[in-house]
Amino acid sequence: MKVRVPYGKDEEFNIDVQDSQLTGVFNPNKVEKVDQDSAIDEALDNPFDSEAFEKFMDTDERVVFIVNDGTRPTPTAKVLSHIYPKIKDKNIYFIIATGVHRAPTEEEYNFIFGKDIYQDLKQKNRIHCHDCHNDEMEFLGKSSNGTEMYINKIVADADKVVPISSIEPHYFAGYTGGRKSFLPGVASYDTISQNHYLALQDSARALALDGNPVHEDMMDAMHVLKDIHIFAIEMVLDSSHEIYAVTTGDLTKSFYAGIDKAKEVYGVQIPHKADIVISVAPYPMDVDLYQSQKALDNGKLALNKDGILILVAKCRTGIGPKPFYDLLSSEKDPQAVLDKIHSSWKLGYHKAAKMAQIDIWAQTWAVTDLTDEEMENVHFKPFHDLKKAYAAALAEKGDSASVIVLPAGSMTVPEVTK
């Protein structure tokens, strides 16, 4: 069977997999298509525990919109096409929820806002990119776990805030969306570091909310926002990155309502694990190795012990944060990396830890645009052509090896059918 595997924005690989070996090609579950425009309008008019969006915006005070950066597939531009004509003359301001990520490129700004709206906002100087290191922060309190909530003063000083985000699986927070607009989205570096340290625990994993220490700490920290009026806009996307559901209003209630819809899309049943798993970080989630790691962490859930996990990710801008690369490349084997993480924690180490944990029981290979040296330094077997990587995996595992392909690995969480 010929299997199409996407690579970057417009490229693809095609590999031939014997029918007898192919366990399956698994995408997020197919769900019924909805009228995206109607879904947005209906949600804005029927929020959870809040007045309708139009009424919420009936103010002369500044309203701050928090939007995701270019590493997320969130269709912010689609939502803005509905609301911007009605709010463009109001006192509005937009902040990019980068967390610890870099600032967006011009291409990414156009993706986030849509070209025309971006140019209008840029001309009016109404966009700020959050900088967790250098922006002025305001302390709002602590979570019961001790995480100190310092968030961007632009958000902290606002009377009204509109976070726009999407809900998809997250490898240690359970799901993206909701509370993540604030933490890590517009939080200080130290605040993010304190929260993300909890990701080292095994219970911090995709699709898990109950008992997930990262999620529970985030949710507990949201009580410090009690004096800010929030109208959340949450979206759940299908496998084509089109809107499947929209929930709005109260931050917590809209988030959990969105989770119910997200479960219909992302939790994918597989009959059994495989010896070779090909997991793709699709555009725009392939921006760098740091972000592409999500596809690796989901792919491991479909992999047999001692198997080969092949990450396919263009890594358009390189490796990612320097501490992440420095840690992985500082030791010769994954166990030494894990030992160092536990003895000297730094933000960025959580992703390195999740990657190193896989290398203890399986092999990690990667098809990227990174150099061979870069990939070898972070304990991947490097390739630039999936056909060659797959042929090498078959040569090692044999012609009877079972194969699973995840074309949207960053957004597909395999679960073995019970």
Helices and strands as residue ranges (DSSP letters): E 2-7, E 11-16, E 22-25, H 36-45, H 53-56, E 63-68, H 76-87, E 92-97, H 106-113, H 115-123, E 127-129, E 137-142, E 148-152, H 153-156, E 160-166, E 169-170, E 174-175, G 178-181, H 189-196, G 197-200, H 213-221, G 222-225, E 229-230, E 232-237, E 243-249, H 251-266, E 267-270, E 274-280, H 289-299, G 300-302, E 303-312, H 322-329, H 334-343, H 349-359, E 363-367, H 372-377, E 381-383, H 386-397, E 403-406, G 409-411, E 413-416
